[in-house]
Structures are given as C-alpha cells and as structure tokens.
C-alpha cells in the first residue's frame, strides 16, 4: 500500500510541476504547444492503442500517454526553471507565471541617511 501511495504522490507532484511550467513564461512556447498538445490530441482522438471499449484496460493507455507526456514536458523544460518550481512546490510556496517569487525579489544593499 505504501508503494501505491508513493506512486500517486509522485504522479500528483509531476502534474502540479507540469501545470506550473505550463504557466511559466520562461518555458518556450513551442515546448508548451507540442507536448501537451500532442497529449491532448491523443487522449481526445478516437484512435487508441487499446480501444476504450475495453473498460479499465482501454483507459490505461490514455493514462500511460498522460504520464509519458508530462515526463517529456518536464524533461524538455529549462532545467533551472524546473528546479526552481520543484523547490517552491517542496516548500509550499507558489511560483508565479513570470517566475518571480510570491514574496517579491530581495535586494541586498547598503544605505546612508543624507541631511
């Protein structure tokens, strides 16, 4: 049972990561168009590896394509952007579509009072 829970958590984490990457402007639009687009086209297409009228088994190929497409999308996204989103997801923070942190940017500096 623990192994199933780990697999489900892994899949949910990757789906959340893919969603954040899809909204991030630093991920190339071509990557966003090709991988999720082909995945949606396959899932919505009446042509399947295993026909959907095989209840249960017919939906497994759709699930496999979804998992592979999400994995491919994450692999094709810029590594530093993926790592940033993984850190934010692990810390409970949320990443904005522009890549800026929710708290804003921190600038370290010095100041002096004039007058």
N, C-alpha and C positions, 0 to 999 in steps of 0.2 A: 504493500500500500504506500509506503514511504517513497518508493521509486516512482510510482504514478504521480504522487503529489509533486515531486521534484520536476518531473517532465512537464506537468501542467504549469508550474511556476515558471519554468524556462520558456515555454511557449508564450505565456502571457507577457513575460518581460520582453521577449523579442517583438511581440506585436505592439507593445507600448513604445519600444525603441523605434520601430519602423514608422509608427504614427508621428513621433516627434521629428524623425528625419524627414518625413514627407512634408512637414510644415516648415522645416528649416530652410532658409533662403541660401545657405551655403552649400547645400546638396544640389548638384547640377540638375537642371530641369529635364535633361534627356534621360538621366537615371530614374527620375521620378515618373517619367512618361512610359518608358519601355517596360520596366519590371512590373510595377503594379498594373499597368495597362494590359500587358500580356496575361497576367494572372487573372484579372477580371474577365478578359475575353475568353479564356479557357473555362473558367467556372460558369460563365453565363452561356457558353456555347452548348448546343445540343450534342456535339461530338465529344465523346469521352473515351478514355482508355477502358474503363469499366462502366457500362451503361448504368444510369441512375435507377433503373427499374429493378436492379439487384439491391434491395433495401439493405442498408448498412454498408455492404461491400461497395456499392456504387458511389457512396459518398466519401469513402476512404481515399479514392484517387483525387477527389477535389481537395480534401484536407492535405494530402501529400503535396499537391501542387501549391497550395497556400503556404505550407511550411517551407518548401524549397524556394518559392518566390520571395518570401520575407527574408530568408537567409541570404539569398543572392542580392537583394536590395541593400541589406546591411553591409555585405562584403564590397559592393560597388560604391558605397557612400564614402566620402573622405574619412580616413581613419581618425584624424584628430576630432572631427565633429562627432563621430560615433563614440569615441572615448569620453568626450565632454558630456554627451547625453547619458551615457552609462553612469558616470559619476553623479549626475543630478538625479537620475532615477534611483540610484542606490541611497542617496542622501535624503530622498523625499522631496527635493526641490523640483521646480518645473523649469524647463527651458522654453524661452520664447522663440517664435519663428525666425527672429533675426539673429539668434544666437547670443543675445545679451542676457546676462543673468537677471533673475527676477528682482534682486536687491539693487541692481544698478552696478556700474563699474566703480571700482575703488582706485583712487589715485593717491599715491604716497608722495608727500612733498613737505616742504618747509614754508613757513610764513613769518612775516615780521610786521609789526604794527608801525605805521607811518603817522607821525603827527602827534 
